[in-house]
Amino acid sequence: MKFGVIMHKTTQNIGDDIQTYAAKCRLPSVDYFIDREKLDKFKTEDGKPAAVVMSAWYMWKKWNWPPSEYVVPLLTGIHFSDHQASEQAGSPVKTEFLSGCGAEYMNKNGPVGCRDLYTLNKFKEIGLDAFFSGCITLTLPNRPRVEHERDYICAADLPADILAKLKEILKDKDIDIVETTHYKDYRNSSASWEEREQAVKELLTVYQNAKCVVTRRLHCALPCLAMGVPVFVTNRHKRPVSGRFDPYYDWISNCSYKEFLAGKFDYDFADPPKNSDAYLEVRNAMIASIDRFVEQYKDADGDIDDYKKTSYTAEELFQWKSRTMGECMDRWFDITVLEENELKKLRKDLAAAKAEIERKNAKLSETSTALKNTEKKLKDTEKDLKNTKASLEKKLKETEKELERHRRILNCRSVRLAVNLRNAAVGKNKKIKL
């Protein structure tokens, strides 16, 4: 029987290709690279079934489950996500396709090996037969050793402030920092698998020869663990919301971003400790399961009906998928109608708020005009007051000048004598006071 692996053909994360490469490394050959988002459309060239290692992150298009009848699966290293696209309001599909025929496919071909405890708990909640298998990247072989003039540490997709802190910690050490990224955009790429595999090998070789690796990426940390490269994880989330990193935080030195920036961790990047060996039991168990899978099917022959474990017919599967998608679309329609009504109300409220704002703006404009007129009147009044003050001050000065002249006249000896002579000749009430 021919063998196949799962790949995400339009990924933006080389971590997806690292998983595909890890599965490929455990197989005697790979004849099929099956698009993760088109599992139900897969057909072999010769019409024979293919033994497929199903390890992957599942999945954007959840209505493409279960896989086609041409797939003889090894359900291991599986992560199922009902977040991102599937968790956005109005999205039609979450876990519905892991019920009915989808659940039968899992349980008849199981138990299902889960990549993390989040997936394990999710599967058990919906009644699937599941166990923790670990991630297939834990089975990666070592890469070649390459001599370098200077030791280096890899900083894989670290935020700017975390990278700056790492550089500060190592500023007096004779160690280089090599920045790496897992961002690899294949959405509009025509790159062959051979080209993509080469990019994986080159990146893993960089990690293999590092003194240690500091990362926030799961599919950087786990390959390093598998290759015996000291690795330290710093991430935004710690338990109980660490999700995909459970139980790996038990096996890898780690801290939160906040702890890293505060220096609250016990790790010497210049002299990193050896990784824990706790992962080895999981690694060895997964390798053994893949080896048994290969041994079981490498010389096998037969048609798809010879390997089918499920009881549903093609017609029953079609009806179930149609019914399930219909139910999802009905729920989606209900959510969409609700959101449309909410949107209409929001638009109405927005129009009312806009009208109220326009009314208040008009009132504000009137008030502003009145204020400007008042300010103009105030300025005119201040100008009039200033002119009146100047006029009064001028008159005051003239009056004071006239009074001074009169004072001088009255103080004249001849005038005083004449006044006294007059006062002597007139009545009391007609006298002039000097």
SULPE-V578685 format. One record per pair of residues at least 24 apart in sequence whose C-alpha atoms are under 6 Angstrom apart, sorted by the first residue. I is the first residue (numbers start at 1). GAP is how many residues later the second one is. D is the distance in whole Angstrom. If there is no record, write none. Layout:
I;GAP;D  I;GAP;D
This chain:
1;296;6  1;297;5  1;299;5  1;300;6  2;48;5  3;27;5  3;28;6  3;47;5  3;48;5  3;49;6  4;26;5  4;27;6  4;28;4  4;29;6  4;48;4  5;28;5  5;47;5  5;48;5  6;27;6  6;28;5  6;30;6  6;48;6  7;27;6  7;28;5  7;29;6  8;27;6  8;28;5  10;176;5  10;177;4  11;175;5  12;171;6  12;172;5  12;173;4  12;174;6  13;169;6  13;170;5  13;171;5  14;168;5  14;170;6  15;204;5  19;118;6  22;115;5  22;118;5  37;24;6  39;25;6  39;28;5  40;24;5  40;27;4  40;28;4  42;26;6  48;255;6  49;255;5  66;36;5  75;37;5  75;38;6  76;37;4  77;36;6  77;37;5  77;38;4  77;56;6  77;57;6  77;58;5  77;59;5  78;36;5  78;37;5  79;36;5  79;40;6  80;39;6  90;242;5  90;245;6  90;246;6  92;236;5  92;237;6  92;240;5  108;201;6  116;128;6  116;130;6  117;129;6  118;125;6  137;86;5  138;84;6  138;85;6  138;88;5  138;145;6  139;144;6  140;86;6  142;85;5  143;62;5  151;24;5  152;24;4  152;25;5  152;58;6  152;59;6  153;24;5  153;57;5  153;58;5  153;59;5  153;60;6  154;24;5  154;25;6  154;59;5  155;24;5  155;59;5  155;60;6  156;24;5  156;25;5  156;59;5  157;24;5  230;44;6  230;45;6  251;25;6
